[in-house]
Amino acid sequence: MSKRIYLSRRQVIRGLLATTAFGVTAKLGTGCTPTPETQATTASGGDNPLVVGFIYVGPKDDYGYNQAHAEGAAGVAQLPGIKVVDEANVPETTAVEESMRNMIEEDGVTVLFPTSFGYYDPHILKIAQEYPEVQFFHCGGLYQEGVHPNNVGSYFGYIDEAQYVAGVVAGHTSQTGKLGFIAAKPIPQVLRNINSFTLGARSVKPEMTTQVIFTGDWALPVREAEATNSMADQGIDVVTCHVDSPKVVMETAEKRGIFCSGYHANQAELAPQGYLTGAEWDWTQVYTNYIEMIRAGKTLMNGGIPHLVRGGLQDGFLKLSPYGNAVSADARQSADAAKAEFMDGSMIVYRGEIRDNTGKVVLPAGKDFQQQDQELEKMNWLVTGVVGRVSS
């Protein structure tokens, strides 16, 4: 199978956009259980398949970050002439360096997607220098031109757009005006999700608050359950999260009889009564477009593929989980309207004046941050309405 890809000058400037999948030009998760399992699949029995490697920090069935990437890899494996090799439960240590070396030297991988945030620096940057002919694509790392190896690229999606829409649903649904957000670490991508979710909710009811609890790591099920229970005890009636696997948060919320909003993948089956919607990735679309570009002869090294690729709802990087039964008609209408604005490019989430939750102006009146603004990938503050502070 081959598709023709047309890039206008504007599209090249924005990043990578093929059949509405790649967009403009920040990461997510980690976890760690070192029980590697490697598998390979080939869609066509070609003599010289393109061998592509995927590495995950956790299990591929975690209902979360790793599952979303594994589903994307499975989609790539269906493409003719592609062989996929993947390995799960690889920690963010020198273990990932060994996994990358093995895939390159033993499996013949020439394109690598090591997906976890902590893989990037120093591990990918180090191995990329050892294998300059191999292309390394990382989820969320901020590529620095002239500093990082030329065979390294970064991709990520503006999933805070979906979180904003989910916040709109939460704003309509909450009866107490109290929302909860369980987060792993206060890095920019996490803070951006917290802020966008809160701004979405406050666009419906300006008095809404979001209690945030940072657990300290990407996969701490006991802490996640404790945080969810604590929130329920405080009268919080809608919770969401940014951890590797939202499974515990969703199940605990369902047991406590409160509403929940998912992340990474669809967790609706875990909370059939309380699941409202969720912010999901669509990595199959993203990975497929990378493969098509590579098969067309484009590489990071020859400049055919941008080193920094970003996109949102409009670009097919992400999607919303279907609305649950608890979502009202008004909530659906408001959420659909917000999503339509993201799809047509008219929505601006970060429009001044915006103050942080200490009262400091972080975005003055008359100034906006577009989604692709690099300042948003450096975010270190929480908006008014968030109860909590930026500390681990």
Sequence and secondary structure as in RCSB ss.txt:
>XXXX:A:sequence
MSKRIYLSRRQVIRGLLATTAFGVTAKLGTGCTPTPETQATTASGGDNPLVVGFIYVGPKDDYGYNQAHAEGAAG
VAQLPGIKVVDEANVPETTAVEESMRNMIEEDGVTVLFPTSFGYYDPHILKIAQEYPEVQFFHCGGLYQEGVHPN
NVGSYFGYIDEAQYVAGVVAGHTSQTGKLGFIAAKPIPQVLRNINSFTLGARSVKPEMTTQVIFTGDWALPVREA
EATNSMADQGIDVVTCHVDSPKVVMETAEKRGIFCSGYHANQAELAPQGYLTGAEWDWTQVYTNYIEMIRAGKTL
MNGGIPHLVRGGLQDGFLKLSPYGNAVSADARQSADAAKAEFMDGSMIVYRGEIRDNTGKVVLPAGKDFQQQDQE
LEKMNWLVTGVVGRVSS
>XXXX:A:secstr
        HHHHHHB  STT   B             EEEEESS  SS EEEEEE SS TTSSSHHHHHHHHHHH
HHTSTTEEEEEE    SSHHHHHHHHHHHHHH   EEEE SGGGIIIIIHHHHHH TTSEEEEES    TTTS T
TEEEEEE THHHHHHHHHHHHHH SSSEEEEEES   HHHHHHHHHHHHHHHTT TT EEEEEE SSS  HHHHH
HHHHHHHHTT  EEEEESS THHHHHHHHHHT EEEEEES  GGG TTTEEEEEEE HHHHHHHHHHHHHTT  T
TTTSS SEEEE GGGTSEEE    TT  HHHHHHHHHHHHHHHHT   SEES EEBTTS EEE TT EE TT GG
GGG    BTTEES S  
